[in-house]
């Protein structure tokens, strides 16, 4: 059942949790293909708490989520990131971010992982599978901070981690992925001119060589923008894929587009997933310029998937 924004607003005012109010839980597995969304898609919404994200997912009818680590941590009581002050210089903004990163690092060393089990419980009660944790592991991170990401994913009950990072970091991450026996999907972009970025076929092959739990979060939009064939890659490397990011882009490093207006073989990819019943989800990542309402735009993307897979 799909609720209007007015219906959801009325429910939000009630004293009972949303998941207990809604009689029908979402189910976005169509023709054997699990469609979901990354919570990053809702970054432009004024409210981005866990309960808000669950409302958006439920309103759209999506039953699987790739949860950004900042959303998970905020739900567990992490210190909020300060908003940039009006008129602040780039240096001041950078200093503020460095200060916040240190505060967050200290919080991470003291937080109980039990708090994240409560985060998982909210999604379970709403009927939304928390399949992946998106934890971006930057080069400046210590081994302890990488380890924290795996502990966080396990506490959330996630099946895998997705991350935007470098090939250099993937070599550091691989032993910890082996240790925890947890797949890490490296998210690619279209920075094909940078040999340390995940963008070329060679970049993924290098990461795969570092360990059997090094995989790929294949963004078929960026992959197409880099002039590669997403269908062929999925056929060859499906065992290494943690999830797809679904979006539409133009070739030759072209822009994101409304779905159906770009060069990304969305239909062919979705039908391939349906034919082969691959176990990984296809997650909507809303990035094109739309109406300014991310919930409405993600809902349009989901309808696009349903028309193909039904």
C-alpha positions in Angstrom: 0.0 0.0 0.0 1.3 3.5 -0.9 0.4 6.3 1.4 0.2 10.0 0.4 2.4 12.5 2.1 -0.6 13.8 3.9 -1.4 10.3 5.2 2.1 9.9 6.5 2.0 13.4 8.2 -1.1 12.4 10.0 0.4 9.1 11.1 3.5 10.9 12.3 1.4 13.0 14.7 0.0 9.9 16.4 1.6 8.6 19.6 2.2 5.1 18.3 5.2 4.2 16.2 4.6 4.3 12.5 5.3 0.6 12.0 2.6 -0.3 14.5 0.1 2.1 12.9 0.5 0.8 9.3 -1.4 -2.4 8.8 0.4 -3.4 5.6 4.2 -3.6 5.5 6.0 -2.8 2.3 7.1 -5.5 -0.1 9.3 -4.3 -3.0 10.5 -7.7 -4.2 9.1 -8.0 -7.7 9.6 -11.0 -10.0 12.3 -12.2 -7.6 14.2 -8.9 -7.7 14.6 -7.0 -4.5 14.3 -3.3 -5.1 15.3 -0.9 -2.4 17.0 2.5 -1.8 20.1 3.9 -0.2 19.1 6.4 2.5 21.5 8.9 0.8 18.6 9.5 -1.6 16.7 11.4 1.1 19.6 13.8 1.8 17.6 16.8 0.7 14.7 16.2 3.0 14.5 18.6 5.9 14.1 15.7 8.4 16.5 12.8 8.2 16.1 10.9 11.5 15.6 7.2 11.4 11.9 7.5 12.0 11.7 10.0 9.1 13.6 7.6 6.7 11.4 4.8 7.7 8.3 6.9 6.9 9.7 7.8 3.5 10.5 4.2 2.7 7.1 3.0 3.9 5.3 5.7 2.0 7.0 4.7 -1.3 6.6 1.0 -0.5 10.2 0.0 -0.4 11.2 -3.0 1.8 15.0 -2.9 1.6 17.5 -0.2 2.6 21.2 0.5 2.3 21.6 2.6 5.4 24.2 5.4 5.5 26.4 5.1 8.6 25.6 8.7 9.6 21.9 7.9 9.7 22.6 4.8 11.8 24.9 6.7 14.2 22.5 9.6 14.6 19.8 7.0 15.5 22.2 5.7 18.2 22.9 9.2 19.7 26.0 10.4 17.8 26.8 14.1 18.2 25.1 15.9 15.3 27.3 17.4 12.6 27.2 21.2 12.9 25.6 23.2 10.1 28.0 25.6 8.2 27.8 29.1 9.5 26.7 31.8 7.0 29.7 33.5 5.5 32.2 31.0 6.8 35.3 30.6 4.7 36.5 27.3 3.2 39.3 27.2 5.7 36.8 27.7 8.6 34.5 25.0 7.2 37.4 22.6 6.9 38.5 23.3 10.4 35.0 22.8 11.7 34.7 19.5 9.9 38.1 18.3 11.3 36.9 19.2 14.8 33.7 17.3 14.3 35.5 14.3 13.0 37.6 14.2 16.2 34.4 14.4 18.3 32.8 11.6 16.3 35.9 9.5 16.5 35.8 9.7 20.3 32.1 8.9 20.4 32.7 5.8 18.3 35.3 4.5 20.7 32.8 4.6 23.6 29.4 3.8 22.1 27.8 0.4 23.0 27.0 -1.7 19.9 23.7 -2.6 21.6 22.4 0.8 20.6 22.6 -0.3 17.0 20.6 -3.4 17.7 17.8 -0.9 18.6 18.4 0.8 15.3 17.9 -2.5 13.5 14.8 -3.2 15.5 13.1 -0.1 14.1 13.5 -1.3 10.6 12.5 -4.9 11.5 9.3 -3.6 13.0 8.5 -1.6 9.9 9.1 -4.6 7.6 12.2 -3.1 6.0 15.3 -5.3 5.5 18.5 -3.5 6.5 20.6 -5.4 3.9 23.7 -3.1 3.7 25.6 -0.5 5.8 27.2 2.2 3.7 30.3 3.1 5.6 32.8 5.3 3.6 36.3 4.4 4.6 38.6 7.3 3.9 42.4 7.0 3.6 43.0 9.0 6.8 41.2 6.3 8.9 43.1 4.1 11.3 42.7 0.4 11.4 40.6 0.7 14.5 38.2 2.9 12.6 38.0 0.3 9.8 37.3 -2.3 12.4 34.6 -0.2 13.9 32.8 -0.3 10.5 32.7 -4.1 10.6 31.5 -4.1 14.2 28.8 -1.6 13.3 27.6 -3.6 10.3 27.4 -6.8 12.4 25.5 -5.0 15.2 23.0 -3.8 12.6 22.6 -7.3 11.2 23.8 -6.1 7.7 24.8 -8.7 5.2 27.6 -6.6 3.7 29.2 -3.1 3.7 29.2 -0.7 0.8 31.9 2.0 0.7 33.3 4.8 -1.4 37.0 4.7 -1.0 40.3 4.2 -2.9 42.1 1.1 -4.3 44.8 1.8 -1.7 42.3 1.5 1.1 40.8 -1.7 -0.4 44.1 -3.4 0.2 44.0 -2.4 3.9 40.4 -3.4 4.2 40.7 -6.8 2.7 42.3 -8.6 5.7 39.5 -7.3 8.0 36.9 -8.4 5.5 38.5 -11.9 5.6 38.6 -11.8 9.4 34.9 -11.0 9.6 33.9 -13.0 6.6 31.9 -10.0 5.4 31.7 -8.8 1.8 32.7 -5.2 1.1 31.2 -3.6 -2.0 33.5 -0.9 -3.4 31.4 1.8 -5.0 32.6 3.1 -8.3 32.3 6.5 -9.9 33.5 7.7 -13.4 36.9 9.1 -12.4 38.6 7.0 -15.0 41.6 9.3 -15.1 42.6 8.6 -11.5 44.2 5.2 -11.1 43.5 5.1 -7.3 39.7 5.5 -7.8 37.2 2.7 -8.5 36.2 3.5 -12.1 37.9 1.1 -14.5 37.7 -2.6 -15.0 41.3 -2.8 -13.9 40.4 -1.1 -10.6 37.9 -3.8 -9.6 40.2 -6.6 -10.7 42.9 -5.2 -8.5 40.6 -5.1 -5.5 39.4 -8.6 -6.2 43.0 -9.8 -6.1 43.4 -8.6 -2.5 40.9 -10.9 -1.0 37.8 -13.0 -1.6 35.5 -10.7 0.4 36.5 -7.7 -1.7 33.5 -7.1 -4.0 31.7 -4.3 -5.8 28.7 -2.0 -5.2 28.1 -1.5 -8.9 26.7 1.8 -9.8 25.3 1.2 -13.2 24.9 4.9 -13.9 28.5 5.8 -13.2 29.6 2.6 -15.0 27.7 3.6 -18.1 29.2 7.2 -17.9 32.6 5.5 -18.0 31.5 3.7 -21.2 31.4 0.2 -19.8 28.8 -2.5 -20.3 26.9 -3.1 -17.0 25.1 -6.2 -18.3 28.3 -7.9 -19.3 30.0 -7.0 -16.0 27.1 -8.3 -13.9 27.1 -11.6 -15.8 30.8 -12.1 -15.3 31.1 -10.9 -11.7 27.7 -11.4 -10.1 29.3 -13.5 -7.3 31.3 -10.4 -6.2 28.4 -7.9 -6.3 27.0 -6.8 -3.0 24.3 -4.6 -4.5 23.6 -2.3 -7.5 23.0 1.4 -7.4 20.2 2.1 -9.9 20.3 5.5 -11.8 20.5 6.8 -15.3 23.4 8.7 -16.9 24.7 9.6 -20.3 27.8 8.0 -21.7 31.1 9.8 -22.0 30.9 11.2 -18.4 27.6 12.7 -19.1 25.1 14.0 -16.5 22.5 12.1 -14.4 19.1 12.1 -16.1 15.5 11.3 -15.3 15.2 7.5 -15.7 14.7 6.5 -19.3 16.4 9.6 -20.7 20.0 8.5 -20.4 22.2 5.7 -21.8 22.1 3.4 -18.8 20.6 -0.1 -19.7 18.2 0.0 -16.8 15.7 -2.3 -18.5 18.2 -4.8 -19.6 19.8 -4.9 -16.1 16.5 -5.3 -14.3 15.4 -8.1 -16.6 18.8 -9.8 -16.2 18.3 -9.7 -12.4 14.8 -11.2 -12.9 16.0 -14.0 -15.2 18.9 -15.1 -13.0 17.4 -14.4 -9.5 20.7 -12.9 -8.3 20.6 -12.6 -4.4 21.7 -8.9 -4.3 19.3 -5.9 -4.3 19.0 -3.1 -6.8 19.0 0.1 -4.7 17.7 3.4 -6.1 20.1 6.2 -5.7 18.4 9.5 -6.5 20.8 12.0 -8.0 19.3 13.6 -11.0 17.7 17.1 -10.8 14.0 16.5 -10.3 11.1 18.3 -8.7 13.0 18.9 -5.4 10.9 16.3 -3.6 13.2 13.3 -3.1 10.3 11.1 -1.8 8.3 11.7 -4.9 11.3 11.2 -7.2 12.3 7.9 -5.6 8.7 6.8 -5.9 8.9 7.5 -9.7 12.1 5.5 -9.9 10.4 2.6 -8.1 7.4 2.8 -10.5 9.8 2.6 -13.4 11.2 -0.7 -11.9 7.8 -2.1 -11.3 6.7 -1.6 -14.9 9.7 -3.5 -16.1 9.6 -6.4 -13.6 5.9 -7.0 -13.1 
